[in-house]
Amino acid sequence: MTAPLYGRYDARTGRSTQVTVDAETGLPVITKSQQVRPIVESAKRIASNFSGPNPQGVTHVARIPLVVWQRLMQTGVAKDEKALSKWLNERDNRVFRTDDGRKL
């Protein structure tokens, strides 16, 4: 693997971006990553204090890391309420839930 053409890390958000060159095609590859542990821990704290919808009837159901949200936008899941609810109900994604975890 060659040295990155570009690399950036934001300590405040825990996000990093790196641009490398694919060895087979010679095309640039953009890789984005994020430390999700702080977001997951925050979601757990919020979920432990969940008491139902607020007085306006709004329920905060998830804290989703930005890099995950970007992927959901690219795949169309974030734009489809049913698909997003299904994604949030999946076992691997429940770590982002901030409510009592009932099926949406």
C-alpha angles and dihedrals in degrees: 000000000000127000114277117266089214135008133177133173125189108202092193095059098024090232126137134187125197131180118202135162120253107239094216102043103023089227123134117260119204115204121189123187138170137194102246100180094089090050093048091048090049090050090052091052092049092046092051089058096042112137102166133269119346120249090275090056095251120137122201101218106171150010107213121187113243095242090053091047090051089054090048089052092049092051094044094242093117091055094053114069094201093048091047092050090049090049092050090050093055113108096239092051099046089091087078094055118112098184131069092288098246115153111276 
